[in-house]
Amino acid sequence: MPVAKPYGAVKTWRELKARSIACGKHRVARLRQQAGIEACRKRRFRVIVENHHSTRSAQSRATSIRCAIPNQVWVGDGTFIRTRQGSLHLAVLLDLYSRRVVGWGMGGAPILRQSCQR
């Protein structure tokens, strides 16, 4: 089967069946798993970019704030990263004076308190 992208187990089984090769779909799935062959997955989510911002972004607001003393003003942000096991939430705290990371944290729930743990 010269294919640029590998099929899943069911499509592979159907292709073998069409070529008169006798085998079961569970056997095909097991052999593919043992060989480490994975199908190319479709993207589950589309990234939607909003081009019409009516207000200033948080980054532009943060860069306009001036700080004269370290460890007086901290800013934080949280985001999530999609993985095969689920979502991983990441929280980060920055010191506005030095622009360095003060704390960060990762976890399964979107809790910004995690970033306070150094």
Backbone torsions as a table, in degrees:
resi	resn	phi	psi	omega
1	MET	NA	87.4	179.0
2	PRO	-77.6	94.0	-178.1
3	VAL	-125.0	140.7	-179.3
4	ALA	-68.6	-39.7	179.7
5	LYS	-115.4	132.7	-178.2
6	PRO	-69.1	143.4	176.7
7	TYR	-75.8	169.5	168.2
8	GLY	-81.8	178.6	-176.2
9	ALA	-64.2	-40.9	-177.0
10	VAL	-68.3	-43.4	178.7
11	LYS	-65.8	-37.7	177.1
12	THR	-63.6	-44.5	178.8
13	TRP	-61.0	-42.6	178.4
14	ARG	-64.4	-39.4	179.0
15	GLU	-65.4	-42.9	177.6
16	LEU	-64.6	-39.8	178.1
17	LYS	-63.8	-38.9	178.2
18	ALA	-66.7	-27.9	178.0
19	ARG	-91.9	13.0	176.9
20	SER	63.4	35.1	174.9
21	ILE	-102.7	115.5	-175.0
22	ALA	-79.6	119.5	174.1
23	CYS	-165.9	160.2	179.4
24	GLY	-94.8	155.1	-178.0
25	LYS	-69.5	-29.8	177.7
26	HIS	-70.8	-34.3	175.9
27	ARG	-66.2	-43.2	177.7
28	VAL	-59.7	-44.2	179.9
29	ALA	-62.8	-42.3	-179.4
30	ARG	-65.4	-44.8	-179.5
31	LEU	-65.8	-37.5	177.2
32	ARG	-64.3	-41.4	179.9
33	GLN	-65.5	-41.4	178.8
34	GLN	-65.3	-34.1	179.7
35	ALA	-83.1	-8.6	180.0
36	GLY	76.6	25.3	-179.9
37	ILE	-90.0	123.8	178.6
38	GLU	-119.4	145.9	177.0
39	ALA	-75.9	152.8	174.3
40	CYS	-73.5	122.2	-177.0
41	ARG	-87.6	147.5	173.4
42	LYS	-79.2	151.9	176.1
43	ARG	-70.6	131.2	-178.5
44	ARG	-78.4	-30.3	-173.5
45	PHE	-124.7	146.2	172.9
46	ARG	-101.0	139.0	176.2
47	VAL	-85.5	121.1	-179.2
48	ILE	-105.3	121.7	-179.1
49	VAL	-100.8	124.6	179.2
50	GLU	-91.4	113.8	-175.7
51	ASN	-92.5	-16.0	-175.3
52	HIS	-107.2	84.2	179.8
53	HIS	-88.2	125.1	179.8
54	SER	-88.2	-23.3	179.6
55	THR	-119.5	165.9	177.9
56	ARG	-70.8	146.7	179.7
57	SER	-72.4	162.6	179.5
58	ALA	-63.8	-33.7	-179.3
59	GLN	-67.0	-41.9	-179.5
60	SER	-70.4	-31.8	175.8
61	ARG	-69.4	-39.0	-178.5
62	ALA	-68.6	-35.4	-179.5
63	THR	-75.2	-19.7	178.9
64	SER	-83.1	-13.5	178.8
65	ILE	-82.7	127.5	178.3
66	ARG	-105.1	140.1	-178.3
67	CYS	-129.9	132.4	-177.3
68	ALA	-99.7	-17.4	-176.0
69	ILE	-124.2	134.4	178.5
70	PRO	-69.7	155.9	176.7
71	ASN	59.7	30.8	175.8
72	GLN	-105.7	-39.5	-178.1
73	VAL	-125.6	121.7	176.3
74	TRP	-116.5	146.1	173.7
75	VAL	-123.3	150.6	-178.0
76	GLY	-134.2	158.6	177.8
77	ASP	-149.1	149.8	177.9
78	GLY	-132.0	145.6	178.1
79	THR	-149.2	170.6	176.4
80	PHE	-128.6	151.3	-177.3
81	ILE	-120.5	125.2	179.2
82	ARG	-78.4	130.4	175.4
83	THR	-127.6	174.5	178.8
84	ARG	-68.3	-28.1	179.9
85	GLN	-84.3	-13.2	-177.9
86	GLY	143.2	-154.6	-179.2
87	SER	-98.9	140.8	175.0
88	LEU	-113.8	122.3	-178.2
89	HIS	-95.9	135.1	-178.2
90	LEU	-123.4	130.0	177.1
91	ALA	-124.4	139.6	-176.8
92	VAL	-135.9	138.2	172.5
93	LEU	-114.4	133.8	179.9
94	LEU	-120.1	143.8	171.6
95	ASP	-86.9	124.2	-176.6
96	LEU	-69.2	-27.3	-179.6
97	TYR	-69.2	-51.8	-175.9
98	SER	-94.8	-11.7	-177.2
99	ARG	59.0	33.0	178.8
100	ARG	-111.0	157.5	179.7
101	VAL	-73.5	123.3	178.3
102	VAL	-89.7	-40.1	179.3
103	GLY	-161.2	158.4	178.0
104	TRP	-153.5	161.1	179.2
105	GLY	-158.4	154.4	177.5
106	MET	-131.3	151.2	177.7
107	GLY	-175.2	-178.8	-178.6
108	GLY	-84.4	-13.9	-178.8
109	ALA	-120.8	149.1	-178.3
110	PRO	-79.6	74.8	179.4
111	ILE	-111.5	117.8	-179.0
112	LEU	-74.7	-15.0	176.4
113	ARG	-62.5	-23.1	-179.4
114	GLN	-60.1	-32.5	-175.3
115	SER	-73.0	-16.7	178.3
116	CYS	-73.5	-16.8	178.4
117	GLN	-80.7	116.3	-176.5
118	ARG	-79.8	NA	NA
